[in-house]
Amino acid sequence: MSGLAVRPASAADAEAVFALAKSRPFTAKWSLAALTEEAARPDSIFLVIPGKGYALARVVEEDCRLLDIAAATDGTGLGRALLSDLSRAATARGCTRISLEVSANNARALFFYSRAGAEAVGRRPKFYYDGADAVLMDMKLP
């Protein structure tokens, strides 16, 4: 574990995650019902730092697909802690990489993922509603 109180999410965490996601730019804006369901999915890795952040991913064979990650406060290490614990959980499930996509307009996230070891592997032109490209990234796991 990262030293912060990162733990698996339960259905009881869905409301707090929903509220946090609504308050942050660039999150996936999952519905409350979908978040509740994710907590019970066997192929999901759903981690929370209660009241401070969350990471949500799905395991597909050897690929851990990061679907959403957010911290209540930028620059405090919460995102790094969540990504680190997600990496450990994915490795424990036999994953060899974390794959993700991020808006080309989200410079902070691009820097965050690059610093964590992710590399750009492709692009989806004009993927987002604002016309931004999606940058596809992979991060190899040990």
Buried (B, 14 or more C-beta within 10 A) or exposed (E): EBEBEBEEBEEEBBEBBBEBBEEBEBBEEBEEEEBBBBBEEEEBBBBBBBEBBBBBBBBEEEBBBBBBBBBBEEEEBBBBBBBBBBBBBBBEEEBBBBBBBBBBBBEEBBEBBEEBBBEBEEEEEEBBEEEBBBBBBBBEBE
